[in-house]
Amino acid sequence: MKDQSIAAREAAETVAIQALSFIAAEPDRLGRFLGITGIGPAEIREAAREPGFLAGVLDYLAADERLLTEFARETDHDPITVSQALHVLGGGRDWEREVP
């Protein structure tokens, strides 16, 4: 039987990968994501290997309520799932969105 923390991390990574796929499925969404993160199209695979990348994807998604709602509707996830996954991938730290 898998350790619960390993299972939770794997589930959170799955949500993050689904979020990245959702973002990449539409050129406008992907372009905005790349523009905000500063990652070039050719660099996305390399960036995806970096620690914290998947948490960053979820952070980006959670920061845009319209995008989050669209993702939740398209993937049948409750929007709170993104927040929970972000919490797990963030090392258990509480997450607070920066407000400009």
C-alpha positions in Angstrom: 0.0 0.0 0.0 1.3 3.4 -1.0 2.2 6.0 1.6 -0.7 8.5 1.8 1.7 11.5 1.2 3.1 9.8 -2.0 -0.5 9.1 -3.2 -1.5 12.7 -2.5 1.5 14.0 -4.4 0.8 11.8 -7.4 -2.9 12.9 -7.4 -1.8 16.6 -7.2 0.7 16.1 -10.0 -2.0 14.5 -12.1 -4.3 17.6 -11.6 -1.4 19.9 -12.5 -0.6 17.9 -15.6 -4.3 18.1 -16.6 -4.1 21.9 -16.0 -1.1 22.2 -18.2 -2.8 20.2 -20.9 -5.9 22.4 -20.6 -3.8 25.5 -20.9 -1.8 24.2 -23.9 -5.0 23.1 -25.7 -5.8 26.6 -26.8 -3.2 28.9 -28.4 -4.5 32.0 -26.6 -4.3 30.3 -23.2 -0.9 29.0 -23.9 0.4 32.3 -25.2 -0.8 34.1 -22.1 0.7 31.5 -19.8 4.1 31.6 -21.6 4.0 35.4 -21.6 3.3 35.7 -17.9 5.8 33.0 -16.9 8.5 34.1 -19.3 9.0 30.6 -20.6 9.5 30.3 -24.3 7.6 27.7 -26.4 10.9 25.8 -27.0 11.7 25.9 -23.3 8.5 24.5 -21.8 9.6 20.8 -21.7 12.8 21.8 -19.9 10.9 24.0 -17.5 8.5 21.2 -16.8 11.3 19.2 -15.2 12.2 21.9 -12.7 11.0 21.6 -9.1 8.0 23.8 -8.5 6.9 24.0 -12.1 3.7 22.0 -11.6 2.8 24.1 -8.5 3.4 27.2 -10.7 0.9 25.9 -13.3 -1.7 25.4 -10.6 -0.9 28.8 -9.1 -1.4 30.4 -12.5 -4.7 28.7 -13.0 -5.9 29.5 -9.5 -5.1 33.2 -10.0 -7.6 33.5 -12.8 -11.2 32.7 -11.7 -12.5 32.5 -15.2 -9.8 30.1 -16.3 -10.2 28.1 -13.2 -13.9 27.8 -13.7 -13.4 26.7 -17.3 -10.8 24.1 -16.3 -13.1 22.8 -13.6 -16.0 22.5 -15.9 -14.0 20.9 -18.7 -12.3 18.3 -16.4 -15.1 17.7 -14.0 -12.9 18.8 -11.1 -14.3 20.9 -8.3 -12.3 24.2 -8.3 -11.2 23.5 -4.7 -9.3 20.5 -6.1 -6.8 22.9 -7.7 -6.3 24.7 -4.4 -5.8 21.4 -2.6 -3.3 20.1 -5.3 -1.4 23.4 -5.1 -1.2 23.0 -1.3 0.2 19.5 -1.7 2.7 20.5 -4.4 3.7 23.6 -2.4 5.2 21.4 0.3 2.2 21.8 2.6 2.6 25.5 3.0 -0.5 27.6 2.9 -0.9 29.4 -0.4 -1.9 33.0 -0.7 -2.5 34.6 -4.0 -0.7 37.9 -4.4 -3.2 40.7 -5.0 -1.8 43.7 -7.0 
